[in-house]
Amino acid sequence: MKNKDYDLICVGAGIMTATLALITKILKPDHNILILERLDDVALESSAAWNNAGTGHSALCELNYCPEKNGTVDIKKAVDICTQFEMSKQFWSFLVDQNLIKDPQSFINPVPHNSWVHGKDNVEYLEHRYEKMKEHFMFNTIEYSTSIEKMKEWFPLIMEDRDGSDIMAGSRIDRGAEMNFGALTRHLFDILENEYGVTVSCNEEVQDVDPDHNIEWDVITKNTITGNERHLCAHHVFIGAGGGSLLLLQKVEIDEKEGYGGFPVSGAWLVCKNEEIIKQHLGKVYSKAGPNDPPMSTPHLDTRYVNGKRELLFGPFAGFSPKFLKKGSYLDLFKSIKTGNIKPMLDTFWDNLPLTQYLIHQVSMSFDDRMDDLRKFYKNAKNEDWEYKVAGQRVQIIKKDDYKGGQLQFGTEVISSKDGSITCLLGASPGASTSVKIMLDVLEKAFPEIAEDPKCLEKLQQMIPFYKTEVTEELFHQELVKAQQLLEIDKSIV
């Protein structure tokens, strides 16, 4: 049986879908939107608090966003990521200002962002990064120090029993944020359901998306409890199902999907159980990944707020599972291998043997091995104070490359049909932190008539002042202060 037509059907009930649907509804309240989720609630996969790093990725402490070549540190990516996170904060601030979110501290809290390195080469790099970032207005409050006493103020646990015999340095920006993306996602879905009447249909798995000659797409679903099948008509479809997006995209009849594959990586944390230790550390402290380790392996000791409780985590530790979702199937990876992507996947494998070796090492680690890694950060860590907790699944993008045959990407990418009627988000980090910018890109592809409408553009710039606007120093600081105050994280603003 055919159901009523939808302007937009979103697959997956995470932060990306919630953001796209809400922006679209604010701009066009009459658009008919349906959200389909195969699990029994929203925000249970990548958006769940324990399944991601919780860092408001703004390039304040993540060293992999500032590569160094020939002694010169490039901060372009850091500027881009910082701009995109501020756009997210502006949208969330707008929702608070409109009284649509009443308790921002349920999903965002002020937590200083620190970087910490040891060894002569790394200290020189951190100093070069500091000098470069200090020159830019987005990062001009950054502090840098090689002083043991100063670093003890910033991250006392890490500096316990360190006497200055090691060469080390730290940097710090106070205005950092700690995020609970699960709580934020639930806020967004509450607004969609209560203010705009958008239906979130759970326990409904999308089996296929086929062309429909009367509209654009026929979305075929199966209820995971009753087994009942539905055929839904949609003018536009957005596939935002986290790691599960690739498998569904491969079923869609568009040329743009060709050559894409995925490499699944699971994550895990060491979580502190000792409340006295948790109280001694306030901040996110990122270090450098090993010379042959992937960017996702960057170790960090993090203050987190999960379900209203302050936590302390160390990681991430990588693992391997052929699942594309935490609650996926062990056959996911094998199902994703197609004639069109097997060569890029094989080429990528041979070009990334250090990643394979890294994963083998990570999977073979014992609890004691992981605690030894933690002790490189926190020398006095005791086994009995920590427990091992499995986090979410990421699927890194593999795509065709004209020169290498295949290329592994660690970012996100929007795949779109030529007419924009179907869009799909692949990839992971920085993901949720930059969800607003990514979903604005989707909106432009899927609904150019909305994005180009002068009234809608005016509304978008009201909600997100950085949208299609040159970000000057004056505008940056003006909007930074406004967002920090509305989100109640303005304690560190100078």
Order of alpha helices (4+ residues) and beta strands (2+ residues): beta-beta-alpha-beta-beta-beta-alpha-beta-beta-alpha-beta-alpha-alpha-beta-beta-alpha-beta-beta-beta-beta-beta-alpha-beta-alpha-beta-beta-beta-alpha-alpha-alpha-alpha-beta-beta-beta-beta-alpha-alpha-alpha-alpha
